[in-house]
Amino acid sequence: MSRDYAFSAASPVGRAIQRRSRMLAVLTAGIASCALALIVSPTSRAEPQTKIRMVLNWKYEGPQGMFFLAADRGYFGAAGLDVSFDQGNGSGAAVPLVANGSYDIAFGDINALVTLAAKKPDEAPVAVAMLYNEPPFVIVVKADSPVHAPKDLEGKTIGAPANDGALKLFPAFCKIAQMDCPAVKFSNMQPNLREPMLMQGQIDGAFGYINTIRFAAKNMGIDPDTRLRFIRYSDYGMNLYSNCIIVSRKLIKEHPEAVRGFLTALFKGINDSIRDPDAAVQAVAKREPLIKVPLEKEKLLATMGREMSDPEIGSIGLGAVDTKRLEKAIGILVDAEQLPFTPKAGQIFDASFLPPLADRPKSMR
């Protein structure tokens, strides 16, 4: 014969059952909370752990969208990095800012790095990725100018911002082009005055990067193809590398994984920019709303199609350098500037932090 037992809440047994029920409910809630915390806790995601201060080569413009897209899509964060960007004042000016500790990383001119390394080898930072592998250095004149060859510049006035890369390389260009460098007069100006002063006849020519000048002219309503001519350094044997990622020795020593992570993230941004240049330019516009988006997109595409498209990347990939070419470039600079020391290519460029070749573009189109 079965019996049904009913315990009142007031009975000792009933009170024990209620206590156990409450304990079970609290325990269940606690387990659920812990599980939820594991799912949503920030510690379960990649958090920025290393702060990186980076100075760019110039003001915010289309080609820098590669950096900003990598940031906006979380690639730096996924690598454990918190990267901040500052506008630059010229590719050459970026190098000493890393050397003196003001920044951890720069997008700057490798030729300025060679000069610094030849003078102060223990203080010079290190290049870890080459982006502008095709030399962009030019002297621009008006289409109707009597200047047609380097020798024609003697007795003329050429203008440039103080930190312009082509200006800094002019002594080497003079020697190779066999011209009288002291016979050339120089005029320093703010970057935004270069093209206006040239077109107004206040200077006879100007130093600069070819695409920087071309698009500054377009922004003024000037057709660079019909109203300007360019004397290219590369046409006279100066097959130099240009802008690269430059890293402080301190960062390499203390956080080598951060250098490697930075490049991994950046090349993801570069690959995305090739596939979607509109997104890259919008990433620039997010930081500088006053840019002319169509013009900056054109500048980005021109930069990828020229400065970043030396045929060598088809075999070594974007980011790497041809050691013999770099050694020759170092020799040109040391000889022309009478530098006290000839750095080896390995002292200037360290390829060990680059992503695998499969992750780096062999074509920028």
C-alpha positions, 0 to 999 in steps of 0.5 A: 500500500502506497502512501503520499507524504505532504510536508508543510512549509512550517515543518522541519523537513519542508524548511530544509527542502525550501533551503535546498531549492533556494541554494540550487537556484542561486547556484544555477544563476551563478553558473549561468552568469559565469558562462555569460561573462566568459562569452562577453568578457573583454578578456575573451577578445584580443585587447590592445596591449602595446601602444604604437605611435606612428607618424605618417609621411604627409597630411592625410590623403588617399594613399594613407587609406591603407593604414586607416582601413587596417585600423578601422577593420580591427586588424591592429587590435586583433594583433594586440596593438593600439595604433595612433596616427599623426600627420607628417611634414615630409618623408625625410622628416619622419626618420629623425622623429623615430630616432629620437623616440618621439614615435615608434614607427614612421612611414618615411624615406629610406634614403634619409634613413641611409644618411642618418645611419651613415652618420649615427649608426647606433641611433638610426632606426630600421626599415622593415617593409618597403612600400614605395619601390619605384622612385617618385623623385622629380623636378617639375617645370612648366611645359613651356619652360626652357629647362629640358635637361638637368644642365638647364637648371644651372642659374635657375631657382628651384623651390621645395619644402625644407623636408622634401625627399627630392630636395635632400637627394639633389646633391646625389642627382647633381653628381650623377647628372654631371651638373654644377649644383652650386649654380642652382638657387633654392627657395624654401616654401610651405608645401601648399605654395609649391605649385602656385609659385611655379605657375606664377613664375616665382620659381623656375622649377620645384622638387617633389614626388611626382604624384604629389605634384600631379594631384596638387596641380589637378586640385588647382584646376591645372592639367599636369599632362599639358601644362607641366613637365617632369625631370625624373631622377630615375631617368638618370640612373637613380633607381632608388627605393623610397617610402618604407615602414621604419621602426625604432630599435627600442620597439624591435628589442622590447616588442618584436612581436608588435612589429610583426603584428603591425606588418601583418595587420598593415598588409591585410589593409593593403590587400583590402585597399587593392580590392576596395579602394573606395573603402580605403579613401572613405577611411581617410575621409573619416579622419579628414572630411574636407578631402575631395574623395574622387581626387583622393581615390585617383591619387591612391590608384596612381600611387599603387600603380606607380610608386608601389608597382616596380616589376620586382614585386612580381617575384619578391612581393610588396614589402621586400627589397632587392639587396643588390639594388639597395646596396647600389642605392646606398653607394650612390648616397654615400658617394654623392654626400661624402658620408663618413660610413657605408652602412650594409643593406642589413643594417638598413633593412630587416625583412624578418618581420614581414608576413609570408610571401603568400600574404603580400601582393605581387601586383597592386592591381 
